[in-house]
Amino acid sequence: MDPQTVLNDIQVILKEASIKCEVLDEKFPAKFFENNPEKIFESYFKFIKNRSNSEGVIRNEDKLALTSIAERFANGEYIAADNGFYKLYHDVKLVCTMLIHFNAQGTRMYQLVDKFYKFATELILRECYKIGITVVDTIGNDNLNMDSTPTELDKIIGKDFIKISTSYKVPISQTYHIKTKELDLFSSIITRSHLETRPQELPNSNFEINNVIAQTNLEQDSPKLGFLAANTSNIPDPTLPPTEMMSRFLHPNWYALPTTMWLKYGDYKSWAPTFNENGTVLDSKIRGIMWLKRIGYMEILEREAKKNGAVNQLKDEKNDNEDKSQSKKDESTKDLHKDTIDEASNENEKKTAEESKTDEKNVHLEIKLENLYDWKPSNYIEDDEVTSLKEGTHDKLITSVLKKIQGLRKHRVKNKITKPSQEETQLYYKAKRLLREVVMAKQTSDLPMSTCKSFPVLQATYTGSVPVIRVQQHRKRGKYNKNK
């Protein structure tokens, strides 16, 4: 295949691969070139430093000629006979190094540029190798009447291949490692590029960096299916791999699994976590579902039964009271002729008093305890809160409330009083309600939130199945040893 055709095909592939990261469209100095591929970044740093002032601003930036890989492809500057393969590799490495140092580590653009660099360098190296192999095969063929001496183009491509292959290094993955009191924790693979020259910033000073070495036995032949058959002899052949694939297998659910533990922090419950799920298998959600299915539903039925029984009992007592009052009324009507009008009025007053008392009892019993249990201080809203939110003066109200809380707190700390007063508690809940309304009024989805997706996890690599815990049985010794 013609080397120039290979370069044109590489152009089409790289153009499609750089749609998201836009490496081919990035500008760089047109006059910069470095023959040593390992010193491209150092030479570029000196090139920019010599053309910059003490403040880091480039002098005569308008006169500095800039170009891009796409422009050089369009102008036909990558020629195979003029070190075209190395020039393409040189420009790809230079642009990717610039973009890697411009973007923050771990961002999406950072990962896209690093992925494009790995793909482009491996593609160029592979195509150079294919051309070299084709040239060697053609020279070694005696049937073709060709000159056995390599041409000048073959020498140029060979030099480009040597330059690229000697500077190319397989990237080594890295992970974070930290030693705890009980276990060693390892994180997922760090998204750090091979072109990165900035110092590594650790999330914590106690963290360490481990290199994940690639496996070297990938080309080792796997055992054939015949070797996995059952071994007829009692003593297995040591030269063959083991035939038992899952020896002494135990399911993890058969073990006594640790569950979540409730934490007790005393007065710090308002901001401290309620439970610890570190090193557990059953989380709090599954534990709550199991409790609800086995115990919670039964308790709900019992509460409803007690509630219905109490309502029926109140109805029976009310009916008894009505019967008694009716009987007393009948007796009083019989004695109307014997008693005077004053006595009748006194009896009527007593009856009205008794009826009012029964009504008060019934009203008191009709209060729902669920509403009292579910009521919170945050449910109470004052009038000034509503007016401030309507008029848009909630910021002034929040400031005044926080100042009052600060003054009450200083007074309380000065007098060595640990428990806050009722006024301070009410102001605290008031400020909490106002801040909640202000936060909920904003669109929280539009707020920029940068989260760290890499976190330490517990990793364990087993060569086979889950290890079995063997219980060592100790023999019971007698009280006295017999001497022979």
CORRA-V162932 format. One record per backbone hydrogen bond with DSSP energy under -1.0 kcal/mol. NH is the residue of the N-H (numbers start at 1). CO is the residue of the C=O. If there is no record, write none. Layout:
# CORRA-V162932
nh->NH co->CO
nh->NH co->CO
This chain:
# CORRA-V162932
nh->6 co->2
nh->7 co->3
nh->8 co->4
nh->9 co->5
nh->10 co->6
nh->11 co->7
nh->12 co->8
nh->13 co->9
nh->14 co->10
nh->15 co->11
nh->16 co->12
nh->17 co->13
nh->18 co->14
nh->22 co->18
nh->26 co->23
nh->28 co->67
nh->30 co->65
nh->39 co->36
nh->43 co->39
nh->44 co->40
nh->45 co->41
nh->46 co->42
nh->47 co->43
nh->48 co->44
nh->49 co->45
nh->50 co->46
nh->52 co->49
nh->53 co->57
nh->56 co->53
nh->59 co->51
nh->67 co->28
nh->70 co->24
nh->72 co->68
nh->73 co->69
nh->74 co->70
nh->75 co->71
nh->77 co->72
nh->79 co->77
nh->82 co->79
nh->84 co->79
nh->87 co->83
nh->88 co->84
nh->89 co->85
nh->90 co->86
nh->91 co->87
nh->92 co->88
nh->93 co->89
nh->94 co->90
nh->95 co->91
nh->96 co->92
nh->97 co->93
nh->98 co->94
nh->99 co->95
nh->100 co->96
nh->101 co->97
nh->103 co->99
nh->107 co->104
nh->111 co->107
nh->112 co->108
nh->113 co->109
nh->114 co->110
nh->115 co->111
nh->116 co->112
nh->117 co->113
nh->118 co->114
nh->119 co->115
nh->120 co->116
nh->121 co->117
nh->122 co->118
nh->123 co->119
nh->124 co->120
nh->125 co->121
nh->126 co->122
nh->127 co->123
nh->128 co->124
nh->129 co->125
nh->130 co->126
nh->131 co->127
nh->132 co->128
nh->133 co->129
nh->134 co->130
nh->135 co->131
nh->136 co->132
nh->137 co->133
nh->138 co->134
nh->139 co->135
nh->140 co->136
nh->146 co->144
nh->155 co->151
nh->156 co->152
nh->157 co->153
nh->158 co->154
nh->159 co->155
nh->160 co->156
nh->161 co->157
nh->162 co->158
nh->163 co->159
nh->164 co->160
nh->165 co->161
nh->166 co->162
nh->167 co->163
nh->168 co->164
nh->175 co->210
nh->177 co->208
nh->178 co->185
nh->180 co->183
nh->185 co->178
nh->186 co->457
nh->187 co->176
nh->190 co->174
nh->192 co->190
nh->207 co->204
nh->208 co->177
nh->210 co->175
nh->212 co->173
nh->229 co->226
nh->240 co->237
nh->254 co->251
nh->255 co->252
nh->257 co->255
nh->261 co->276
nh->263 co->274
nh->268 co->265
nh->272 co->268
nh->276 co->261
nh->280 co->277
nh->281 co->258
nh->287 co->283
nh->288 co->284
nh->289 co->285
nh->290 co->286
nh->291 co->287
nh->292 co->288
nh->293 co->289
nh->294 co->290
nh->295 co->291
nh->296 co->291
nh->297 co->292
nh->299 co->295
nh->300 co->296
nh->301 co->297
nh->302 co->298
nh->303 co->299
nh->304 co->300
nh->305 co->301
nh->306 co->302
nh->307 co->303
nh->308 co->304
nh->309 co->305
nh->310 co->306
nh->311 co->307
nh->312 co->308
nh->313 co->309
nh->314 co->310
nh->315 co->311
nh->316 co->312
nh->317 co->313
nh->318 co->314
nh->319 co->315
nh->320 co->316
nh->321 co->317
nh->322 co->318
nh->323 co->319
nh->324 co->320
nh->325 co->321
nh->326 co->322
nh->327 co->323
nh->328 co->324
nh->329 co->325
nh->330 co->326
nh->331 co->327
nh->332 co->328
nh->333 co->329
nh->334 co->330
nh->335 co->331
nh->339 co->335
nh->344 co->340
nh->345 co->341
nh->346 co->342
nh->347 co->343
nh->348 co->344
nh->349 co->345
nh->350 co->346
nh->351 co->347
nh->352 co->348
nh->353 co->349
nh->354 co->350
nh->355 co->351
nh->356 co->352
nh->357 co->353
nh->358 co->354
nh->359 co->355
nh->360 co->356
nh->361 co->357
nh->362 co->358
nh->363 co->359
nh->364 co->360
nh->365 co->361
nh->366 co->362
nh->372 co->368
nh->373 co->369
nh->374 co->370
nh->379 co->376
nh->380 co->377
nh->386 co->382
nh->387 co->383
nh->388 co->384
nh->389 co->385
nh->390 co->386
nh->391 co->387
nh->392 co->388
nh->393 co->388
nh->397 co->393
nh->398 co->394
nh->399 co->395
nh->400 co->396
nh->401 co->397
nh->402 co->398
nh->403 co->399
nh->404 co->400
nh->405 co->401
nh->406 co->402
nh->407 co->403
nh->408 co->404
nh->409 co->405
nh->410 co->406
nh->411 co->407
nh->412 co->408
nh->413 co->409
nh->414 co->410
nh->415 co->411
nh->416 co->413
nh->417 co->412
nh->425 co->421
nh->426 co->422
nh->427 co->423
nh->428 co->424
nh->429 co->425
nh->430 co->426
nh->431 co->427
nh->432 co->428
nh->433 co->429
nh->434 co->430
nh->435 co->431
nh->436 co->432
nh->437 co->433
nh->438 co->434
nh->439 co->435
nh->440 co->436
nh->441 co->437
nh->444 co->442
nh->446 co->443
nh->457 co->186
